Amino acid sequence: MNKTFITHAVTKTACVLIAALSTLAVTPAVHGFDSVDKPIEMAKVGTDPTKLNKEVLKGKIKRTLGLTVIDVEDTPVPGIAMLITNQGVYYASYNGDYFIQGKVYSLGATVTDLSEKSLAKIRLEGIKRFNDDMIVYPAKDEKHVVTVFTDITCGYCRKMHAQMDEYNAKGITFQYLAYPRSGISDRLGNPTEGFKDLRSVWCNEDPAAALTKAKTGGKVAYRICDKPIEAEFDFGRQIGVSGTPAIILENGMMLPGYQPPAQLEEILKNI
């Protein structure tokens, strides 16, 4: 009797599974697909490690990690793509099964950071969006222009700014973008002090004078206006900024950290 009961149970379970699989095979897919062929085809592309489907990869990274992928670029490394996200640059296998945080280098005649060439173009194009919102310290005899992500509380940012006359004397114009190191909002969703301080500087009647005052320890009057502080911060994260100062050169390459006037001049002469 037990044997008959078990046989009946197994047979019933098998029938249920077959019915469920049959339903999946004939029921049109939802979630924006208009036929059964599309999700099947997309699934194949998304799992093939030798083929890069940018939209599928973007979707998988968003679903699994919550990262918004702005752009996907192929790399010389077989099966590996570069992801430009709202929180920086990462790498992933074509099918999204593997995710890499860090830098990837090409070891040829010279050691090359694979992301820098692609990011250089993105940086230069992105900077143009903020042409009317940067705080600029122009050199009278301008030879070079650098774009610097800065924060008021950053010690090396203050040191660099204190030498502005020396940079300008060497023909180097500085144009600043805001990068509050504490972020835009705290855990409760309230604006951080760093964000509010930088916004007050950018919204001041004389932003250049206000920034100099703030970087020398002075208090800047509280201001609220429609300046793209958050957009500048987000742009910085997208292009690999993780701290300040971060210097974008005229060719789009980025130098993290403080550079003395003479050293920065020499670098600019040789790019």
C-alpha positions as CSV (number, residue, x, y, z in Angstrom):
1,M,0.0,0.0,0.0
2,N,2.9,2.4,0.9
3,K,4.5,1.6,-2.5
4,T,1.2,2.4,-4.3
5,F,0.9,5.7,-2.4
6,I,4.5,6.8,-3.1
7,T,4.1,5.9,-6.8
8,H,0.9,7.9,-7.0
9,A,2.5,10.9,-5.3
10,V,5.5,10.9,-7.6
11,T,3.3,10.6,-10.6
12,K,1.2,13.5,-9.4
13,T,4.3,15.7,-8.8
14,A,5.6,14.9,-12.2
15,C,2.4,15.9,-13.8
16,V,2.3,19.2,-11.9
17,L,5.9,20.0,-13.0
18,I,5.1,19.2,-16.7
19,A,2.0,21.4,-16.6
20,A,4.0,24.3,-15.1
21,L,6.8,24.0,-17.7
22,S,4.2,23.8,-20.5
23,T,2.6,27.0,-19.2
24,L,5.9,28.8,-19.2
25,A,6.5,27.6,-22.8
26,V,3.3,28.9,-24.2
27,T,2.5,31.9,-22.0
28,P,3.7,35.2,-23.5
29,A,6.2,37.0,-21.3
30,V,5.4,40.3,-19.6
31,H,7.6,43.0,-18.3
32,G,7.6,45.0,-21.5
33,F,8.2,42.1,-23.9
34,D,5.7,41.7,-26.7
35,S,6.5,38.1,-27.7
36,V,7.9,34.9,-26.3
37,D,10.9,35.1,-28.6
38,K,12.4,38.3,-27.1
39,P,13.0,37.2,-23.5
40,I,14.4,33.9,-24.6
41,E,16.8,35.6,-27.1
42,M,17.8,38.2,-24.5
43,A,18.4,35.5,-21.9
44,K,20.8,33.8,-24.3
45,V,22.7,37.0,-25.0
46,G,22.9,37.9,-21.3
47,T,24.4,34.5,-20.4
48,D,26.9,34.2,-23.3
49,P,30.3,35.3,-21.9
50,T,31.7,35.9,-25.4
51,K,29.0,38.5,-26.5
52,L,28.5,42.0,-25.1
53,N,25.0,43.3,-25.0
54,K,25.2,46.7,-23.3
55,E,21.5,47.0,-22.4
56,V,21.3,43.5,-20.9
57,L,24.5,44.1,-18.9
58,K,23.2,47.5,-17.7
59,G,20.0,45.8,-16.5
60,K,21.7,43.0,-14.7
61,I,24.0,45.3,-12.8
62,K,21.1,47.5,-11.8
63,R,19.1,44.5,-10.6
64,T,21.8,42.8,-8.7
65,L,23.9,45.7,-7.3
66,G,21.6,48.8,-7.6
67,L,24.2,50.7,-9.7
68,T,23.0,52.9,-12.5
69,V,25.3,52.2,-15.5
70,I,25.6,55.3,-17.6
71,D,27.8,53.8,-20.3
72,V,29.4,50.5,-21.2
73,E,32.6,50.3,-23.2
74,D,34.5,47.3,-24.5
75,T,38.1,46.8,-23.3
76,P,41.1,44.9,-24.8
77,V,40.6,42.3,-22.2
78,P,38.6,39.4,-23.7
79,G,35.1,39.2,-22.2
80,I,35.6,42.2,-19.9
81,A,33.6,45.5,-20.3
82,M,34.2,48.8,-18.5
83,L,31.1,50.2,-16.7
84,I,30.8,54.0,-16.1
85,T,28.2,54.2,-13.3
86,N,26.7,56.8,-11.1
87,Q,29.2,55.8,-8.4
88,G,32.4,55.5,-10.4
89,V,34.1,53.1,-12.8
90,Y,34.0,49.4,-12.5
91,Y,34.5,46.3,-14.8
92,A,32.3,43.3,-15.4
93,S,32.2,40.1,-17.5
94,Y,30.1,40.5,-20.6
95,N,27.3,38.4,-19.1
96,G,27.4,40.2,-15.8
97,D,28.3,37.1,-13.8
98,Y,31.6,38.7,-12.5
99,F,32.0,42.2,-11.2
100,I,35.5,43.9,-10.7
101,Q,36.1,46.8,-8.4
102,G,39.5,48.4,-9.0
103,K,41.8,49.3,-11.9
104,V,42.8,47.2,-14.9
105,Y,46.2,47.8,-16.5
106,S,47.7,46.8,-19.8
107,L,51.2,45.5,-19.4
108,G,52.9,46.2,-22.7
109,A,55.9,48.4,-23.5
110,T,54.4,50.7,-20.9
111,V,51.9,50.2,-18.1
112,T,48.6,51.7,-19.1
113,D,45.4,52.3,-17.0
114,L,42.7,51.0,-19.4
115,S,40.0,53.3,-18.0
116,E,41.9,56.5,-18.4
117,K,41.7,56.8,-22.2
118,S,38.0,56.4,-22.2
119,L,37.4,58.5,-19.1
120,A,39.5,61.4,-20.5
121,K,37.0,62.0,-23.2
122,I,34.1,61.7,-20.9
123,R,35.6,64.1,-18.4
124,L,36.3,66.8,-21.1
125,E,32.8,66.5,-22.5
126,G,31.2,66.5,-19.0
127,I,33.1,69.6,-17.9
128,K,31.4,71.6,-20.6
129,R,28.1,71.2,-18.8
130,F,29.4,73.4,-16.0
131,N,31.1,76.1,-17.9
132,D,28.8,78.8,-16.4
133,D,28.9,77.4,-12.9
134,M,32.6,77.0,-12.1
135,I,34.6,79.4,-9.8
136,V,37.5,80.6,-11.9
137,Y,40.9,82.1,-10.9
138,P,42.3,83.2,-14.3
139,A,46.0,83.7,-15.1
140,K,46.8,87.0,-16.8
141,D,49.1,85.2,-19.2
142,E,47.1,82.0,-19.6
143,K,49.0,79.0,-20.9
144,H,47.1,76.2,-19.3
145,V,43.7,75.6,-17.8
146,V,43.0,72.9,-15.1
147,T,39.7,71.9,-13.6
148,V,39.9,71.0,-10.0
149,F,37.3,69.3,-7.8
150,T,37.6,71.0,-4.4
151,D,36.2,71.0,-0.9
152,I,36.4,73.7,1.9
153,T,37.5,71.3,4.6
154,C,40.3,69.6,2.6
155,G,43.7,70.4,4.0
156,Y,45.5,70.0,0.7
157,C,42.8,71.9,-1.1
158,R,43.5,74.8,1.2
159,K,47.3,74.5,0.6
160,M,46.8,74.5,-3.1
161,H,44.5,77.5,-3.0
162,A,46.9,79.4,-0.8
163,Q,49.4,79.2,-3.7
164,M,47.0,80.5,-6.3
165,D,49.1,83.5,-7.1
166,E,52.0,81.2,-7.9
167,Y,49.9,79.0,-10.2
168,N,48.5,82.0,-12.0
169,A,52.0,83.5,-12.3
170,K,53.0,80.4,-14.2
171,G,50.1,80.9,-16.6
172,I,47.8,78.3,-15.0
173,T,44.2,79.1,-14.8
174,F,42.2,77.3,-12.1
175,Q,38.5,76.5,-12.6
176,Y,36.8,74.8,-9.6
177,L,34.0,72.3,-9.4
178,A,32.4,71.5,-6.0
179,Y,33.0,68.1,-4.4
180,P,31.7,67.9,-0.8
181,R,33.6,65.0,0.7
182,S,30.9,64.3,3.2
183,G,28.4,63.8,0.3
184,I,25.2,65.5,-0.4
185,S,22.8,64.0,2.2
186,D,23.3,62.3,5.6
187,R,21.7,59.1,6.6
188,L,18.5,60.9,7.5
189,G,18.3,62.5,4.1
190,N,19.3,66.0,5.4
191,P,21.8,68.1,3.5
192,T,25.3,67.7,4.9
193,E,27.2,70.7,6.3
194,G,29.8,70.3,3.6
195,F,27.2,70.5,0.9
196,K,25.5,73.6,2.5
197,D,28.9,75.3,2.9
198,L,29.8,74.8,-0.7
199,R,26.4,75.9,-1.9
200,S,26.7,79.1,0.2
201,V,30.1,79.8,-1.5
202,W,28.7,79.1,-5.0
203,C,25.6,81.2,-4.3
204,N,27.6,84.2,-3.0
205,E,27.6,87.5,-4.8
206,D,31.3,87.1,-5.2
207,P,32.0,83.3,-5.3
208,A,35.7,83.6,-5.9
209,A,36.2,85.9,-2.8
210,A,33.8,83.7,-0.8
211,L,35.8,80.5,-1.6
212,T,39.1,82.2,-0.7
213,K,37.5,83.3,2.6
214,A,36.1,79.9,3.4
215,K,39.5,78.2,2.6
216,T,41.3,80.4,5.0
217,G,38.9,79.6,7.8
218,G,36.4,82.5,7.4
219,K,32.7,82.1,7.8
220,V,30.6,82.6,4.6
221,A,27.1,83.9,4.8
222,Y,24.5,81.1,4.4
223,R,23.0,81.1,0.9
224,I,20.5,79.0,-1.0
225,C,20.2,79.1,-4.8
226,D,19.9,76.9,-7.8
227,K,23.6,76.0,-8.3
228,P,24.5,72.4,-9.6
229,I,26.5,71.4,-6.5
230,E,24.9,67.9,-6.5
231,A,25.4,67.5,-10.2
232,E,29.1,68.4,-10.0
233,F,29.5,65.9,-7.1
234,D,27.7,63.2,-9.1
235,F,29.8,64.0,-12.2
236,G,33.0,63.7,-10.1
237,R,32.0,60.2,-8.8
238,Q,31.2,59.1,-12.4
239,I,34.7,60.0,-13.7
240,G,36.6,58.4,-10.8
241,V,37.0,61.2,-8.3
242,S,37.2,59.7,-4.8
243,G,38.8,62.6,-2.9
244,T,40.0,66.2,-3.2
245,P,41.8,67.9,-4.7
246,A,41.4,66.1,-8.0
247,I,42.9,67.8,-11.0
248,I,41.6,67.3,-14.6
249,L,44.3,68.3,-17.1
250,E,43.7,69.7,-20.5
251,N,43.8,66.3,-22.2
252,G,41.2,64.8,-19.8
253,M,43.7,62.9,-17.6
254,M,43.2,63.2,-13.9
255,L,45.8,63.8,-11.2
256,P,44.6,62.9,-7.7
257,G,46.0,65.0,-4.9
258,Y,48.0,68.1,-4.4
259,Q,50.6,69.2,-7.0
260,P,53.0,72.1,-6.2
261,P,53.0,74.9,-8.7
262,A,56.4,74.1,-10.4
263,Q,55.5,70.4,-10.6
264,L,52.1,71.0,-12.1
265,E,53.6,73.4,-14.6
266,E,56.1,70.7,-15.7
267,I,53.3,68.1,-16.0
268,L,51.3,70.5,-18.2
269,K,54.2,71.2,-20.4
270,N,54.7,67.6,-21.2
271,I,51.2,66.3,-21.9
